[in-house]
Amino acid sequence: VVQSSSGAIRPSDMPIVAETARLEWAIAEALDTASLPARSLAEYDSTDLGLSPDILLQPSLRLIVSHWSILSVWMEHQKETAVGEKITWTRRPERVALWRSGNYVRLFLLDRASFAFWHSLKHGFGLEHATGRALALDPAFDLVSALVRLFRDRLVTDVHVPVHPLSN
């Protein structure tokens, strides 16, 4: 542990602590946010969704990028492992997705392309934009699997087809 000349530990001295606190804050926010009814993929079987529908995700969804292994550290801490006993403080980027599911929070890691995809959808950029961002990061990005996962994890709350005025 590094201390300043005054003896106080600053957040900048232990960035993983600040990053893990950010994760804890996001968990608290997700738990305080209502869950909306999830939609199923089957509901859209016979619907023409056009080229770029807006896919609305659960409002409790939080996405965090950290330069540290915050989810790994947090998960070990939940096992009540003594700090420093088994926990590896690694400077390794992690992209964490979390959301409320009933009375608990689901957390897991996303790869770069999936994170970009989810982030774009969460911020209302539409399916075409989200797919483009994901493919720019990973040309092998599997759109079908990504969409199935969103529906399977009950994250999709609605799908809107943008209305475009007809040209004369």
DRENVOTI-490729 format. One record per residue: residue number from 1; x, y, z of N, C-alpha, C in turn; residue in three letters. Coordinates in Angstrom, 3 decimals, decimal comma. Example, Ala and Ser with C-alpha at 12.3 -4.5 7.8 and 13.67 -1.06 7.14 Angstrom:
(1 (13,190 -5,690 7,800) (12,300 -4,500 7,800) (13,200 -3,300 7,800) 'ALA')
(2 (12,850 -2,250 7,080) (13,670 -1,060 7,140) (12,900 0,030 7,870) 'SER')
***
This chain:
(1 (0,849 -1,172 0,000) (0,000 0,000 0,000) (0,894 1,234 0,000) 'VAL')
(2 (0,585 2,176 -0,866) (1,374 3,395 -1,001) (0,671 4,517 -0,237) 'VAL')
(3 (1,432 5,254 0,532) (0,875 6,385 1,256) (1,531 7,657 0,774) 'GLN')
(4 (0,752 8,746 0,825) (1,310 10,047 0,451) (2,223 10,533 1,570) 'SER')
(5 (2,883 11,664 1,333) (3,787 12,200 2,354) (3,035 12,550 3,632) 'SER')
(6 (1,726 12,805 3,529) (0,943 13,106 4,728) (0,495 11,827 5,431) 'SER')
(7 (0,761 10,671 4,803) (0,371 9,401 5,418) (-0,977 8,895 4,927) 'GLY')
(8 (-1,734 9,704 4,191) (-3,052 9,291 3,716) (-2,921 8,525 2,400) 'ALA')
(9 (-3,773 7,548 2,240) (-3,798 6,797 0,988) (-4,765 7,514 0,045) 'ILE')
(10 (-4,275 7,825 -1,151) (-5,094 8,514 -2,148) (-5,660 7,485 -3,123) 'ARG')
(11 (-6,860 7,739 -3,692) (-7,401 6,820 -4,694) (-6,451 6,607 -5,863) 'PRO')
(12 (-5,669 7,624 -6,214) (-4,728 7,473 -7,331) (-3,599 6,509 -6,993) 'SER')
(13 (-3,376 6,260 -5,683) (-2,343 5,326 -5,267) (-2,773 3,873 -5,500) 'ASP')
(14 (-4,068 3,638 -5,494) (-4,600 2,287 -5,680) (-5,788 2,359 -6,641) 'MET')
(15 (-5,531 2,515 -7,929) (-6,620 2,712 -8,881) (-7,614 1,559 -8,917) 'PRO')
(16 (-7,177 0,347 -8,597) (-8,118 -0,767 -8,634) (-9,203 -0,613 -7,573) 'ILE')
(17 (-8,876 0,040 -6,465) (-9,879 0,270 -5,420) (-10,957 1,213 -5,940) 'VAL')
(18 (-10,551 2,289 -6,595) (-11,522 3,235 -7,154) (-12,356 2,565 -8,242) 'ALA')
(19 (-11,720 1,745 -9,074) (-12,443 1,056 -10,144) (-13,434 0,041 -9,578) 'GLU')
(20 (-13,034 -0,657 -8,532) (-13,934 -1,626 -7,903) (-15,093 -0,901 -7,222) 'THR')
(21 (-14,842 0,263 -6,668) (-15,919 1,070 -6,079) (-16,908 1,501 -7,157) 'ALA')
(22 (-16,400 1,795 -8,350) (-17,274 2,144 -9,473) (-18,198 0,969 -9,820) 'ARG')
(23 (-17,654 -0,239 -9,764) (-18,460 -1,439 -9,998) (-19,527 -1,579 -8,918) 'LEU')
(24 (-19,147 -1,394 -7,675) (-20,107 -1,470 -6,558) (-21,223 -0,440 -6,732) 'GLU')
(25 (-20,862 0,758 -7,156) (-21,855 1,813 -7,378) (-22,834 1,404 -8,485) 'TRP')
(26 (-22,305 0,839 -9,562) (-23,155 0,397 -10,670) (-24,099 -0,717 -10,222) 'ALA')
(27 (-23,635 -1,600 -9,363) (-24,487 -2,667 -8,827) (-25,628 -2,060 -8,023) 'ILE')
(28 (-25,305 -1,084 -7,172) (-26,341 -0,422 -6,369) (-27,353 0,289 -7,269) 'ALA')
(29 (-26,867 0,962 -8,313) (-27,772 1,628 -9,255) (-28,689 0,625 -9,941) 'GLU')
(30 (-28,134 -0,476 -10,384) (-28,929 -1,493 -11,075) (-30,010 -2,056 -10,161) 'ALA')
(31 (-29,660 -2,293 -8,908) (-30,644 -2,821 -7,959) (-31,748 -1,822 -7,661) 'LEU')
(32 (-31,447 -0,532 -7,779) (-32,444 0,510 -7,519) (-33,272 0,858 -8,750) 'ASP')
(33 (-32,973 0,255 -9,886) (-33,682 0,547 -11,127) (-34,684 -0,562 -11,408) 'THR')
(34 (-35,877 -0,167 -11,769) (-36,922 -1,148 -12,053) (-36,580 -1,968 -13,287) 'ALA')
(35 (-37,016 -3,217 -13,283) (-36,880 -4,066 -14,470) (-38,180 -3,966 -15,262) 'SER')
(36 (-38,052 -3,853 -16,562) (-39,220 -3,833 -17,437) (-39,485 -5,251 -17,930) 'LEU')
(37 (-40,708 -5,532 -18,336) (-40,991 -6,868 -18,885) (-40,114 -7,112 -20,119) 'PRO')
(38 (-39,542 -8,287 -20,172) (-38,673 -8,643 -21,298) (-39,523 -9,154 -22,458) 'ALA')
(39 (-39,038 -8,920 -23,653) (-39,697 -9,412 -24,867) (-38,979 -10,676 -25,317) 'ARG')
(40 (-39,707 -11,524 -26,031) (-39,096 -12,752 -26,541) (-38,814 -12,592 -28,024) 'SER')
(41 (-37,851 -13,336 -28,493) (-37,483 -13,309 -29,895) (-38,650 -13,790 -30,766) 'LEU')
(42 (-39,410 -14,738 -30,266) (-40,547 -15,284 -31,022) (-41,599 -14,221 -31,333) 'ALA')
(43 (-41,693 -13,185 -30,509) (-42,670 -12,112 -30,747) (-42,404 -11,384 -32,060) 'GLU')
(44 (-41,197 -11,471 -32,585) (-40,824 -10,719 -33,772) (-40,640 -11,614 -35,003) 'TYR')
(45 (-41,068 -12,871 -34,909) (-40,904 -13,813 -36,024) (-41,489 -13,312 -37,333) 'ASP')
(46 (-42,690 -12,748 -37,308) (-43,348 -12,348 -38,551) (-43,376 -10,830 -38,724) 'SER')
(47 (-42,469 -10,141 -38,039) (-42,421 -8,683 -38,097) (-41,308 -8,230 -39,024) 'THR')
(48 (-41,625 -7,299 -39,929) (-40,592 -6,704 -40,776) (-39,927 -5,596 -39,963) 'ASP')
(49 (-38,723 -5,839 -39,548) (-38,012 -4,888 -38,690) (-37,214 -3,861 -39,484) 'LEU')
(50 (-37,250 -3,944 -40,789) (-36,520 -2,980 -41,591) (-35,021 -3,207 -41,481) 'GLY')
(51 (-34,268 -2,189 -41,855) (-32,813 -2,315 -41,872) (-32,165 -2,072 -40,517) 'LEU')
(52 (-32,718 -1,158 -39,738) (-32,050 -0,813 -38,479) (-33,054 -0,492 -37,380) 'SER')
(53 (-33,650 -1,525 -36,800) (-34,578 -1,261 -35,702) (-33,825 -0,778 -34,457) 'PRO')
(54 (-34,550 -0,074 -33,624) (-34,010 0,318 -32,319) (-34,353 -0,796 -31,346) 'ASP')
(55 (-33,339 -1,353 -30,724) (-33,548 -2,408 -29,746) (-33,369 -1,781 -28,374) 'ILE')
(56 (-34,441 -1,749 -27,602) (-34,407 -1,129 -26,284) (-34,041 -2,172 -25,241) 'LEU')
(57 (-33,092 -1,821 -24,397) (-32,588 -2,743 -23,393) (-33,044 -2,340 -21,991) 'LEU')
(58 (-32,944 -3,274 -21,073) (-33,339 -3,024 -19,684) (-32,687 -1,737 -19,170) 'GLN')
(59 (-33,468 -0,880 -18,508) (-32,889 0,363 -17,983) (-31,843 0,137 -16,894) 'PRO')
(60 (-31,855 -1,023 -16,272) (-30,871 -1,295 -15,216) (-29,518 -1,724 -15,766) 'SER')
(61 (-29,427 -1,950 -17,088) (-28,154 -2,382 -17,675) (-27,081 -1,316 -17,471) 'LEU')
(62 (-25,960 -1,745 -16,935) (-24,798 -0,889 -16,760) (-23,623 -1,541 -17,461) 'ARG')
(63 (-22,825 -0,737 -18,133) (-21,645 -1,215 -18,843) (-20,435 -0,454 -18,336) 'LEU')
(64 (-19,422 -1,186 -17,917) (-18,240 -0,570 -17,333) (-16,988 -1,098 -18,031) 'ILE')
(65 (-16,113 -0,181 -18,388) (-14,790 -0,559 -18,891) (-13,790 -0,163 -17,807) 'VAL')
(66 (-12,932 -1,098 -17,462) (-11,895 -0,825 -16,474) (-10,554 -1,310 -17,021) 'SER')
(67 (-9,489 -0,638 -16,601) (-8,139 -1,083 -16,961) (-7,664 -2,175 -16,022) 'HIS')
(68 (-8,489 -2,491 -15,033) (-8,116 -3,462 -14,009) (-9,101 -4,624 -14,008) 'TRP')
(69 (-8,700 -5,707 -13,399) (-9,526 -6,914 -13,334) (-10,566 -6,797 -12,215) 'SER')
(70 (-11,429 -5,780 -12,324) (-12,353 -5,464 -11,235) (-13,388 -6,547 -10,978) 'ILE')
(71 (-13,917 -7,154 -12,020) (-14,925 -8,190 -11,792) (-14,299 -9,416 -11,147) 'LEU')
(72 (-13,120 -9,772 -11,593) (-12,420 -10,911 -10,997) (-12,149 -10,656 -9,514) 'SER')
(73 (-11,679 -9,469 -9,189) (-11,400 -9,117 -7,796) (-12,695 -9,108 -6,996) 'VAL')
(74 (-13,744 -8,501 -7,543) (-15,033 -8,410 -6,848) (-15,605 -9,801 -6,584) 'TRP')
(75 (-15,529 -10,688 -7,591) (-16,063 -12,044 -7,432) (-15,309 -12,809 -6,345) 'MET')
(76 (-14,006 -12,671 -6,308) (-13,224 -13,338 -5,259) (-13,591 -12,787 -3,887) 'GLU')
(77 (-13,803 -11,490 -3,831) (-14,162 -10,873 -2,563) (-15,520 -11,379 -2,068) 'HIS')
(78 (-16,433 -11,681 -2,985) (-17,753 -12,189 -2,598) (-17,661 -13,568 -1,968) 'GLN')
(79 (-16,575 -14,273 -2,244) (-16,360 -15,594 -1,652) (-15,781 -15,480 -0,250) 'LYS')
(80 (-15,640 -14,265 0,220) (-15,090 -13,968 1,545) (-13,643 -14,450 1,681) 'GLU')
(81 (-12,913 -14,382 0,580) (-11,492 -14,692 0,600) (-10,760 -13,515 1,236) 'THR')
(82 (-9,804 -13,803 2,077) (-9,022 -12,727 2,678) (-8,324 -11,953 1,562) 'ALA')
(83 (-8,415 -10,629 1,627) (-7,792 -9,799 0,600) (-6,312 -10,103 0,539) 'VAL')
(84 (-5,832 -10,319 -0,678) (-4,411 -10,606 -0,869) (-4,080 -12,085 -0,794) 'GLY')
(85 (-5,005 -12,891 -0,254) (-4,731 -14,314 -0,121) (-4,724 -15,019 -1,476) 'GLU')
(86 (-5,793 -14,817 -2,255) (-5,888 -15,468 -3,560) (-6,129 -14,464 -4,678) 'LYS')
(87 (-6,397 -13,245 -4,330) (-6,782 -12,253 -5,321) (-5,556 -11,734 -6,056) 'ILE')
(88 (-5,666 -11,713 -7,378) (-4,598 -11,176 -8,208) (-4,994 -9,773 -8,649) 'THR')
(89 (-4,196 -8,801 -8,304) (-4,445 -7,407 -8,678) (-3,784 -7,179 -10,033) 'TRP')
(90 (-4,509 -7,457 -11,075) (-3,937 -7,447 -12,413) (-4,395 -6,237 -13,205) 'THR')
(91 (-3,448 -5,605 -13,865) (-3,805 -4,536 -14,795) (-4,143 -5,219 -16,112) 'ARG')
(92 (-5,413 -5,532 -16,240) (-5,943 -6,234 -17,406) (-7,321 -5,650 -17,690) 'ARG')
(93 (-7,536 -5,146 -18,879) (-8,845 -4,548 -19,178) (-9,977 -5,557 -19,021) 'PRO')
(94 (-11,051 -5,093 -18,416) (-12,271 -5,885 -18,324) (-13,441 -4,998 -18,719) 'GLU')
(95 (-14,355 -5,580 -19,479) (-15,588 -4,906 -19,888) (-16,717 -5,658 -19,226) 'ARG')
(96 (-17,362 -5,007 -18,284) (-18,360 -5,657 -17,443) (-19,757 -5,191 -17,833) 'VAL')
(97 (-20,661 -6,151 -17,959) (-22,083 -5,864 -18,134) (-22,793 -6,342 -16,878) 'ALA')
(98 (-23,713 -5,533 -16,380) (-24,496 -5,951 -15,226) (-25,893 -5,355 -15,324) 'LEU')
(99 (-26,848 -6,080 -14,790) (-28,230 -5,600 -14,783) (-29,015 -6,339 -13,719) 'TRP')
(100 (-30,122 -5,739 -13,355) (-31,002 -6,319 -12,351) (-31,788 -7,465 -12,967) 'ARG')
(101 (-31,854 -8,558 -12,252) (-32,650 -9,709 -12,637) (-33,373 -10,171 -11,380) 'SER')
(102 (-34,619 -9,735 -11,235) (-35,341 -10,021 -9,994) (-34,753 -9,205 -8,863) 'GLY')
(103 (-34,374 -9,888 -7,792) (-33,802 -9,201 -6,633) (-32,282 -9,313 -6,563) 'ASN')
(104 (-31,675 -9,702 -7,659) (-30,217 -9,794 -7,676) (-29,689 -9,178 -8,966) 'TYR')
(105 (-28,378 -9,118 -9,069) (-27,740 -8,522 -10,238) (-26,940 -9,604 -10,953) 'VAL')
(106 (-27,086 -9,649 -12,265) (-26,279 -10,546 -13,092) (-25,082 -9,755 -13,586) 'ARG')
(107 (-23,910 -10,361 -13,530) (-22,669 -9,720 -13,962) (-21,889 -10,685 -14,834) 'LEU')
(108 (-21,285 -10,180 -15,883) (-20,358 -10,987 -16,648) (-19,499 -10,110 -17,530) 'PHE')
(109 (-18,452 -10,734 -18,056) (-17,506 -10,027 -18,913) (-17,938 -10,108 -20,366) 'LEU')
(110 (-17,690 -9,029 -21,102) (-17,940 -8,985 -22,536) (-16,622 -8,774 -23,260) 'LEU')
(111 (-16,527 -9,318 -24,459) (-15,368 -9,007 -25,287) (-15,566 -7,604 -25,876) 'ASP')
(112 (-14,535 -7,071 -26,525) (-14,584 -5,691 -27,048) (-15,741 -5,480 -28,018) 'ARG')
(113 (-15,934 -6,395 -28,950) (-16,976 -6,237 -29,961) (-18,372 -6,296 -29,334) 'ALA')
(114 (-18,588 -7,244 -28,444) (-19,899 -7,347 -27,786) (-20,178 -6,115 -26,932) 'SER')
(115 (-19,137 -5,625 -26,255) (-19,311 -4,417 -25,445) (-19,733 -3,239 -26,329) 'PHE')
(116 (-19,070 -3,067 -27,450) (-19,407 -1,970 -28,369) (-20,835 -2,130 -28,888) 'ALA')
(117 (-21,229 -3,344 -29,191) (-22,573 -3,643 -29,672) (-23,612 -3,268 -28,621) 'PHE')
(118 (-23,436 -3,779 -27,403) (-24,381 -3,500 -26,317) (-24,407 -2,001 -26,004) 'TRP')
(119 (-23,240 -1,370 -25,963) (-23,152 0,053 -25,639) (-23,929 0,878 -26,666) 'HIS')
(120 (-23,764 0,568 -27,938) (-24,481 1,301 -28,988) (-25,987 1,128 -28,855) 'SER')
(121 (-26,423 -0,098 -28,595) (-27,860 -0,333 -28,431) (-28,401 0,388 -27,201) 'LEU')
(122 (-27,668 0,302 -26,108) (-28,105 0,952 -24,861) (-28,309 2,452 -25,062) 'LYS')
(123 (-27,474 3,050 -25,895) (-27,551 4,495 -26,114) (-28,397 4,874 -27,328) 'HIS')
(124 (-29,177 3,901 -27,840) (-30,172 4,196 -28,863) (-29,652 4,432 -30,263) 'GLY')
(125 (-28,484 3,883 -30,608) (-27,922 4,118 -31,931) (-28,463 3,195 -33,017) 'PHE')
(126 (-29,279 2,219 -32,654) (-29,868 1,329 -33,646) (-28,989 0,138 -33,973) 'GLY')
(127 (-29,626 -0,860 -34,536) (-28,953 -2,123 -34,815) (-27,849 -1,991 -35,864) 'LEU')
(128 (-28,080 -1,221 -36,903) (-27,078 -1,087 -37,957) (-25,789 -0,469 -37,416) 'GLU')
(129 (-25,917 0,605 -36,661) (-24,747 1,268 -36,073) (-24,030 0,325 -35,102) 'HIS')
(130 (-24,806 -0,332 -34,233) (-24,226 -1,235 -33,236) (-23,456 -2,369 -33,904) 'ALA')
(131 (-24,030 -2,910 -34,966) (-23,370 -3,999 -35,683) (-22,093 -3,505 -36,353) 'THR')
(132 (-22,140 -2,329 -36,936) (-20,956 -1,755 -37,573) (-19,819 -1,557 -36,597) 'GLY')
(133 (-20,135 -1,057 -35,407) (-19,089 -0,864 -34,386) (-18,477 -2,191 -33,967) 'ARG')
(134 (-19,349 -3,191 -33,776) (-18,855 -4,506 -33,349) (-17,976 -5,127 -34,436) 'ALA')
(135 (-18,417 -5,048 -35,680) (-17,649 -5,633 -36,785) (-16,323 -4,912 -37,005) 'LEU')
(136 (-16,274 -3,615 -36,712) (-15,017 -2,872 -36,835) (-13,979 -3,391 -35,838) 'ALA')
(137 (-14,438 -3,869 -34,703) (-13,526 -4,397 -33,680) (-13,217 -5,873 -33,880) 'LEU')
(138 (-14,179 -6,599 -34,450) (-13,990 -8,030 -34,668) (-14,774 -8,447 -35,907) 'ASP')
(139 (-14,099 -8,602 -37,040) (-14,790 -8,979 -38,273) (-15,552 -10,302 -38,174) 'PRO')
(140 (-15,255 -11,118 -37,172) (-15,951 -12,387 -36,979) (-17,132 -12,256 -36,015) 'ALA')
(141 (-17,488 -11,027 -35,645) (-18,614 -10,803 -34,727) (-19,855 -11,509 -35,267) 'PHE')
(142 (-20,523 -12,284 -34,408) (-21,687 -13,069 -34,796) (-22,958 -12,345 -34,336) 'ASP')
(143 (-23,580 -11,622 -35,253) (-24,766 -10,830 -34,940) (-25,915 -11,695 -34,434) 'LEU')
(144 (-26,155 -12,810 -35,074) (-27,275 -13,674 -34,665) (-27,088 -14,144 -33,230) 'VAL')
(145 (-25,899 -14,621 -32,893) (-25,633 -15,073 -31,519) (-25,779 -13,929 -30,525) 'SER')
(146 (-25,332 -12,740 -30,921) (-25,423 -11,580 -30,028) (-26,884 -11,229 -29,748) 'ALA')
(147 (-27,711 -11,249 -30,781) (-29,134 -10,946 -30,594) (-29,831 -12,020 -29,772) 'LEU')
(148 (-29,542 -13,273 -30,056) (-30,142 -14,366 -29,286) (-29,766 -14,229 -27,812) 'VAL')
(149 (-28,520 -13,866 -27,557) (-28,069 -13,712 -26,170) (-28,837 -12,601 -25,452) 'ARG')
(150 (-29,038 -11,476 -26,128) (-29,778 -10,377 -25,513) (-31,193 -10,802 -25,141) 'LEU')
(151 (-31,847 -11,520 -26,040) (-33,200 -11,995 -25,751) (-33,179 -13,075 -24,674) 'PHE')
(152 (-32,253 -14,006 -24,767) (-32,149 -15,095 -23,782) (-31,918 -14,552 -22,373) 'ARG')
(153 (-31,085 -13,510 -22,278) (-30,782 -12,927 -20,966) (-31,848 -11,945 -20,496) 'ASP')
(154 (-32,950 -11,851 -21,260) (-34,108 -11,030 -20,898) (-33,754 -9,542 -20,813) 'ARG')
(155 (-32,839 -9,116 -21,682) (-32,420 -7,722 -21,704) (-33,228 -6,864 -22,670) 'LEU')
(156 (-33,876 -7,458 -23,651) (-34,633 -6,691 -24,641) (-36,021 -6,387 -24,083) 'VAL')
(157 (-36,340 -5,095 -24,025) (-37,655 -4,687 -23,516) (-38,596 -4,260 -24,636) 'THR')
(158 (-38,051 -3,937 -25,811) (-38,885 -3,576 -26,951) (-38,012 -3,436 -28,191) 'ASP')
(159 (-38,655 -3,521 -29,333) (-37,985 -3,305 -30,615) (-38,859 -2,335 -31,392) 'VAL')
(160 (-38,297 -1,202 -31,758) (-39,021 -0,190 -32,531) (-38,450 -0,112 -33,935) 'HIS')
(161 (-39,351 -0,069 -34,880) (-38,943 0,110 -36,265) (-39,044 1,595 -36,576) 'VAL')
(162 (-37,927 2,240 -36,909) (-37,987 3,673 -37,226) (-38,897 3,916 -38,442) 'PRO')
(163 (-39,683 4,951 -38,353) (-40,585 5,320 -39,454) (-39,863 6,362 -40,288) 'VAL')
(164 (-39,693 6,041 -41,577) (-39,040 6,978 -42,495) (-40,092 7,524 -43,445) 'HIS')
(165 (-40,139 8,828 -43,595) (-41,129 9,396 -44,534) (-40,822 8,927 -45,959) 'PRO')
(166 (-41,877 8,662 -46,698) (-41,721 8,218 -48,087) (-41,287 9,388 -48,965) 'LEU')
(167 (-40,396 9,093 -49,876) (-39,937 10,129 -50,817) (-40,949 10,238 -51,945) 'SER')
(168 (-41,174 11,433 -52,432) (-42,101 11,631 -53,563) (-41,347 11,707 -54,846) 'ASN')
***
